[in-house]
Amino acid sequence: MNRTMETAVSSVTARPAPSRLAYYVKNRWLYLLLLPGLLYFIVFKYLPMWGIVIAFMDYQPFLGVMGSPWVGFEHFEMLVTDPSFIMLFRNTLILAVYNILFFFPLPIVVALLLHEVRHSLYKRLVQTVIYVPHFVSWVIVIGIAYIFFTTEGGLVNELIAFLGGDKIPFLTSSGWFRTMIMSEIVWKETGWGTIIFLAAIAGVDPQLYEAARMDGAGRVRQLWHVTLPAIRSTIVILLILRLGNFLDTGFEQIFLSLNATTREVGEVFDTYVYRLGLQEGRYSYSTAIGLFKSVIGLIMLAGANYLAKRLGEEGVY
Amino acid sequence: MIESRALSYRLIDALIYGALFMLALVMAIPFLYIIAGSFASPSEYLNKTFLLFPTEFSFEAYRFIFSSGTFVSSLLVSIYITVIGTAVNLFFTVTMAYPLARRDLRHRRAIMLGVLFTMLFSGGIIPLFLVVKGLGLLDSLWSLMLPVAVSPFYLIILKNFFQQLPDGIEESAKIDGCNELQILFRIVLPLSIPAIATFSLFYAVMHWNTFFHAIMFINDSGKWPIQVLLRQVVIISSGVFETTGGSDVVPPGQTVKMAVIVVSTIPIMLVYPFLQKHFAQGVLLGSVKG
């Protein structure tokens, strides 16, 4: 059966103008394989994108997307005049800037340090340990933070008390919120972040180092003139990607860390969308907020990419 | 001159080694402390503040949490979505990556662009929620597996991997009368086992850690995966166990929290050594271009 099909198909394709249909018949198995994946992207990626239209509607669940009335940009006007808007924007922006200032350079520094280690066993040991936190969930990371920093018997506060200081409410004070968030990110992701830079460093031709040494370059000069230029494009690409996700503050972490006392400094776009949309059922308004954030992300990505290309670096697209 | 240079060299080395040691310590101590604390006996826990090494071991906290139906059921839920979810991931990712690895496939470019675009832009959480709701998946464990069936990132890496396989093998299989399905399952997949194993592990970790989708899509506390329960116990400190715990003696809250954290981290630690072997490749191949 199969064999006869095969010969039939090849005789079709041998004709001077093979029809379109014949091509799909010949490659039917490939397209059949493609089907589940395509269906996934259509249903779970593109259907939600189409669902963005509800940002311009007054969506009522019982009327559905087709039946709900259009309201144009009403929700966006509402957003800009929302008293929470400034707070959300400020909180998101501050965390994003902190992330780039305090977290982004760390993996680079650690990768450079690891590169200087000559005992491969020691190097691997350190790597093994510092990659682990990446794989545990945010729930666990924040759970551990709670256990360490609580004022009721937490290790850190017990130590402070032991040394004669006053206990600090790390978890329920707005002053400590951002510090805690940043420390958690540093703890969880610094090690993992080094991988990509280590890989870039590993790609450097050893002859370059040899030549540099011949010319009398010491350790610092080798670092400055050989290693850093080698990872520069990696740094730029990661920075661009980071800017593309600039306003993504990481829903899970913030959501899990928020409480009544930290909401004022901790509420960001993502958590606000969740609270309004899913807990208060304001679907249209929260979709509009989400869209606003996504569009800013796209613009930032395009801008950063353009800038990188102008500076003579390879962009991400 | 040379002497002093060698000395400063060694001094810098010592500083670097020391700094890295401190870093590793900072990453490791929280885990060690949690593990030690979970085994500490109630009396010891209440009397000392720091116990990196408990002097008397006690399994009280573990006995307590495993006597709770809620805890065991959420462990089972997590195991279920991890196993089935990973199988779903592999099916969708492999079947899609294979045709896309064919350079001559029509519409390939359009499909790849469509995939790439989803990495830059998404509909957001509310439209996704409405889609899942519309499909009737709310409160079903499928809502934790289907919406994450394909990671565009892994799809592209796997596609690139398939492209690297020599064309000759497929050609000769075709001549021998294999159709595309047979080529994929009998020839390409057996050649790709290391790559597939890597993706399974990463997908499995993702499912084990799933939290956001669970709080979005699952209301029924009987279907909570472990991470959601973990939040209730450790962060909110709600009395999940008080009502369901079957043990007579209630161990101190902190040791119970620690035991819960340890149990839910064990699976990650079990796969970690296998994951580690493939890190660099996995991240590197992701030069997402083409």
Boltz contact constraints between the chains, C-beta under 6 A:
constraints:
  - contact:
      token1: [A, 29]
      token2: [B, 179]
      max_distance: 6.0
  - contact:
      token1: [A, 29]
      token2: [B, 180]
      max_distance: 6.0
  - contact:
      token1: [A, 29]
      token2: [B, 181]
      max_distance: 6.0
  - contact:
      token1: [A, 30]
      token2: [B, 99]
      max_distance: 6.0
  - contact:
      token1: [A, 30]
      token2: [B, 180]
      max_distance: 6.0
  - contact:
      token1: [A, 33]
      token2: [B, 95]
      max_distance: 6.0
  - contact:
      token1: [A, 33]
      token2: [B, 98]
      max_distance: 6.0
  - contact:
      token1: [A, 33]
      token2: [B, 99]
      max_distance: 6.0
  - contact:
      token1: [A, 34]
      token2: [B, 99]
      max_distance: 6.0
  - contact:
      token1: [A, 36]
      token2: [B, 92]
      max_distance: 6.0
  - contact:
      token1: [A, 36]
      token2: [B, 95]
      max_distance: 6.0
  - contact:
      token1: [A, 37]
      token2: [B, 92]
      max_distance: 6.0
  - contact:
      token1: [A, 37]
      token2: [B, 96]
      max_distance: 6.0
  - contact:
      token1: [A, 37]
      token2: [B, 150]
      max_distance: 6.0
  - contact:
      token1: [A, 40]
      token2: [B, 92]
      max_distance: 6.0
  - contact:
      token1: [A, 40]
      token2: [B, 149]
      max_distance: 6.0
  - contact:
      token1: [A, 40]
      token2: [B, 150]
      max_distance: 6.0
  - contact:
      token1: [A, 44]
      token2: [B, 147]
      max_distance: 6.0
  - contact:
      token1: [A, 45]
      token2: [B, 118]
      max_distance: 6.0
  - contact:
      token1: [A, 47]
      token2: [B, 131]
      max_distance: 6.0
  - contact:
      token1: [A, 48]
      token2: [B, 123]
      max_distance: 6.0
  - contact:
      token1: [A, 48]
      token2: [B, 127]
      max_distance: 6.0
  - contact:
      token1: [A, 48]
      token2: [B, 128]
      max_distance: 6.0
  - contact:
      token1: [A, 48]
      token2: [B, 131]
      max_distance: 6.0
  - contact:
      token1: [A, 49]
      token2: [B, 123]
      max_distance: 6.0
  - contact:
      token1: [A, 51]
      token2: [B, 123]
      max_distance: 6.0
  - contact:
      token1: [A, 51]
      token2: [B, 127]
      max_distance: 6.0
  - contact:
      token1: [A, 51]
      token2: [B, 130]
      max_distance: 6.0
  - contact:
      token1: [A, 52]
      token2: [B, 123]
      max_distance: 6.0
  - contact:
      token1: [A, 52]
      token2: [B, 127]
      max_distance: 6.0
  - contact:
      token1: [A, 113]
      token2: [B, 16]
      max_distance: 6.0
  - contact:
      token1: [A, 113]
      token2: [B, 20]
      max_distance: 6.0
  - contact:
      token1: [A, 116]
      token2: [B, 16]
      max_distance: 6.0
  - contact:
      token1: [A, 126]
      token2: [B, 20]
      max_distance: 6.0
  - contact:
      token1: [A, 126]
      token2: [B, 24]
      max_distance: 6.0
  - contact:
      token1: [A, 129]
      token2: [B, 24]
      max_distance: 6.0
  - contact:
      token1: [A, 129]
      token2: [B, 27]
      max_distance: 6.0
  - contact:
      token1: [A, 129]
      token2: [B, 28]
      max_distance: 6.0
  - contact:
      token1: [A, 130]
      token2: [B, 24]
      max_distance: 6.0
  - contact:
      token1: [A, 130]
      token2: [B, 27]
      max_distance: 6.0
  - contact:
      token1: [A, 133]
      token2: [B, 27]
      max_distance: 6.0
  - contact:
      token1: [A, 135]
      token2: [B, 205]
      max_distance: 6.0
  - contact:
      token1: [A, 135]
      token2: [B, 268]
      max_distance: 6.0
  - contact:
      token1: [A, 136]
      token2: [B, 265]
      max_distance: 6.0
  - contact:
      token1: [A, 136]
      token2: [B, 268]
      max_distance: 6.0
  - contact:
      token1: [A, 137]
      token2: [B, 209]
      max_distance: 6.0
  - contact:
      token1: [A, 137]
      token2: [B, 227]
      max_distance: 6.0
  - contact:
      token1: [A, 139]
      token2: [B, 211]
      max_distance: 6.0
  - contact:
      token1: [A, 139]
      token2: [B, 227]
      max_distance: 6.0
  - contact:
      token1: [A, 139]
      token2: [B, 230]
      max_distance: 6.0
  - contact:
      token1: [A, 139]
      token2: [B, 231]
      max_distance: 6.0
  - contact:
      token1: [A, 140]
      token2: [B, 261]
      max_distance: 6.0
  - contact:
      token1: [A, 142]
      token2: [B, 235]
      max_distance: 6.0
  - contact:
      token1: [A, 143]
      token2: [B, 234]
      max_distance: 6.0
  - contact:
      token1: [A, 143]
      token2: [B, 235]
      max_distance: 6.0
  - contact:
      token1: [A, 143]
      token2: [B, 261]
      max_distance: 6.0
  - contact:
      token1: [A, 144]
      token2: [B, 30]
      max_distance: 6.0
  - contact:
      token1: [A, 146]
      token2: [B, 235]
      max_distance: 6.0
  - contact:
      token1: [A, 158]
      token2: [B, 49]
      max_distance: 6.0
  - contact:
      token1: [A, 195]
      token2: [B, 279]
      max_distance: 6.0
  - contact:
      token1: [A, 195]
      token2: [B, 283]
      max_distance: 6.0
  - contact:
      token1: [A, 196]
      token2: [B, 283]
      max_distance: 6.0
  - contact:
      token1: [A, 199]
      token2: [B, 280]
      max_distance: 6.0
  - contact:
      token1: [A, 199]
      token2: [B, 284]
      max_distance: 6.0
  - contact:
      token1: [A, 251]
      token2: [B, 212]
      max_distance: 6.0
  - contact:
      token1: [A, 252]
      token2: [B, 211]
      max_distance: 6.0
  - contact:
      token1: [A, 252]
      token2: [B, 212]
      max_distance: 6.0
  - contact:
      token1: [A, 256]
      token2: [B, 235]
      max_distance: 6.0
  - contact:
      token1: [A, 277]
      token2: [B, 126]
      max_distance: 6.0
  - contact:
      token1: [A, 283]
      token2: [B, 126]
      max_distance: 6.0
  - contact:
      token1: [A, 286]
      token2: [B, 126]
      max_distance: 6.0
  - contact:
      token1: [A, 287]
      token2: [B, 126]
      max_distance: 6.0
  - contact:
      token1: [A, 290]
      token2: [B, 124]
      max_distance: 6.0
  - contact:
      token1: [A, 294]
      token2: [B, 121]
      max_distance: 6.0
  - contact:
      token1: [A, 298]
      token2: [B, 121]
      max_distance: 6.0
